Amino acid sequence: MRYLLSSKTVFPKSGAKVWYDDQCEVHRQIFEGEEAVDYAFMGQNPAAADNRWLREALENHIPIIYFLGIAPGRYQAVLPAFISGGMPRL
């Protein structure tokens, strides 16, 4: 496979550590009808594989499947979804 196929935001378990900021904001953004949602990148390295795949999807206008966590271990597929910007510089 050449390009990113999907990405996900998990639903934080009660009392568990929140690893990425998007776990707190994305649900509010979607339920308020915002056109775009924030997505937290993996770590601080823009050259990390996951971040590179997001950049390639942005640059090549590749639609992806976005899995939104709706409960611990449960997801709602949102498709097509597109990366629209905000990528860290290499």
Secondary structure, DSSP 8 states (H G I E B T S, - for coil): --S--EEEE----TTS---STHHHHHHHHHHTT-SS-----SSS-TTSHHHHHHHHHHHTT--EEEEEEEETTEEEEEEEE---S-----
